[in-house]
Amino acid sequence: MIAILNRALCISLLIALSGCGVRGPLFMPNVPPVPPAPTEPEPQGKLYPPQTPASTSNPSPVKQ
């Protein structure tokens, strides 16, 4: 029983020391800050920004 526990301890120690294969120093990643919440509600039911209507009184000539 003690031999099994010794082997299990050695195997778990080897696995723990080998890590996951990542090289280099360990560090905490820089998390970007959360963007601020919008102060005004998003417009609904219309185009934003409003589009100007196309001029149909003076069509451009088409070249062929």
Sequence and secondary structure as in RCSB ss.txt:
>XXXX:A:sequence
MIAILNRALCISLLIALSGCGVRGPLFMPNVPPVPPAPTEPEPQGKLYPPQTPASTSNPSPVKQ
>XXXX:A:secstr
 HHHHHHHHHHHHHHHHHTTS  S              SS    SS SS       SS      
